[in-house]
Amino acid sequence: MAWPLFVLLGLVAGGVSGLVGIGGGIIIVPALVMLFGFSQKLAQGTTLALLVPPIGLLAAYTYYQQGLVDLRAAGLIVAGFVVGSLLGARYVTQLSNAMVTRVFAVFLIIVAVRMLITAKG
């Protein structure tokens, strides 16, 4: 298995997540599909499995030390995320891989266009 490449992917995704505050899935899911040949569903499921251990703990603590973490908001988001991810996972497993790939791609396009339009500075 290409474990060093998976570790490298984790380093890149973690680094970019720490730098710009995005979820690692926006990097990991496309990388697993395009570079490692995972199906869209397998990539998404694998990326969700990354959320189980506290992988962002040290990065979050660094932000927290600077007063840049709202613990109340984070806790509420986690509560919603737990329920939302369960519902989303149950729904997506019923769709075809092609449909899931298209939905993910459209989501990325919408996010990118919105960010380009609303960017200030």
C-alpha positions in Angstrom: 0.0 0.0 0.0 1.1 3.6 -0.6 1.1 4.6 3.0 3.7 7.3 2.6 1.5 9.0 0.0 -1.5 8.8 2.4 0.7 10.4 5.1 1.8 13.1 2.7 -1.8 13.8 1.7 -2.7 14.1 5.4 0.2 16.6 5.9 -0.8 18.7 2.9 -4.5 18.7 3.9 -3.7 19.4 7.5 -1.3 22.2 6.6 -3.8 23.9 4.3 -6.6 23.4 6.8 -4.5 25.1 9.5 -3.6 27.9 7.1 -6.9 28.8 5.6 -9.4 27.2 8.0 -11.0 24.8 5.6 -12.0 21.3 6.3 -9.5 18.8 5.1 -12.2 16.9 3.2 -12.2 19.6 0.5 -8.6 18.5 -0.3 -8.7 14.8 0.8 -11.9 13.7 -1.1 -10.7 14.9 -4.5 -7.2 13.6 -3.9 -8.5 10.2 -3.0 -10.6 10.1 -6.1 -8.2 11.5 -8.6 -4.8 10.3 -7.2 -5.7 7.1 -5.5 -8.6 5.8 -7.6 -11.1 5.7 -4.8 -14.8 5.9 -5.7 -16.5 9.1 -4.6 -18.4 7.3 -1.8 -15.3 5.5 -0.6 -13.4 8.8 -0.5 -16.2 10.5 1.4 -16.5 7.7 3.9 -12.8 7.5 4.4 -12.6 11.3 5.0 -15.4 11.1 7.5 -13.5 8.4 9.4 -10.7 11.0 9.8 -13.0 13.0 12.1 -13.1 10.3 14.7 -9.7 11.0 16.4 -9.0 14.6 17.5 -6.8 15.4 14.5 -7.3 19.1 14.6 -6.8 19.4 18.3 -3.3 21.0 18.2 -4.2 23.4 15.5 -7.4 24.4 17.3 -5.4 24.9 20.5 -3.0 27.2 18.7 -6.0 29.3 17.5 -7.5 29.1 21.0 -4.4 30.4 22.6 -4.8 33.5 20.5 -8.4 34.0 21.4 -9.6 32.8 18.0 -11.9 30.0 19.0 -15.6 30.3 20.0 -16.0 27.2 22.1 -19.8 27.7 22.4 -20.2 27.9 18.6 -17.9 25.0 18.0 -19.8 22.8 20.5 -23.1 23.7 18.8 -21.7 23.0 15.3 -20.4 19.7 16.5 -23.9 18.7 17.8 -25.4 19.6 14.5 -22.6 17.9 12.6 -23.2 14.7 14.4 -26.8 14.6 13.4 -26.3 16.1 9.9 -23.5 13.7 9.1 -25.6 10.7 10.1 -28.5 11.8 8.0 -26.3 12.8 5.0 -24.5 9.4 5.2 -27.7 7.5 5.3 -29.0 9.4 2.3 -25.9 9.4 0.1 -25.4 5.6 0.4 -28.7 5.3 -1.6 -27.4 7.4 -4.5 -25.2 6.2 -7.4 -21.5 7.0 -7.3 -21.9 9.2 -10.4 -24.6 11.3 -8.7 -22.6 11.7 -5.6 -19.6 12.8 -7.6 -21.7 15.4 -9.5 -23.2 16.8 -6.3 -19.7 17.1 -4.7 -18.4 18.9 -7.8 -21.3 21.3 -7.9 -20.9 22.1 -4.2 -17.2 22.9 -4.8 -18.1 25.2 -7.8 -20.7 27.0 -5.8 -18.3 27.6 -2.9 -15.5 28.7 -5.2 -17.7 31.2 -7.2 -19.3 32.6 -4.0 -15.8 33.2 -2.5 -14.6 34.8 -5.7 -17.6 37.2 -5.9 -17.5 38.2 -2.2 -13.8 38.5 -1.8 -12.7 41.8 -0.4 -9.4 43.5 -0.4 
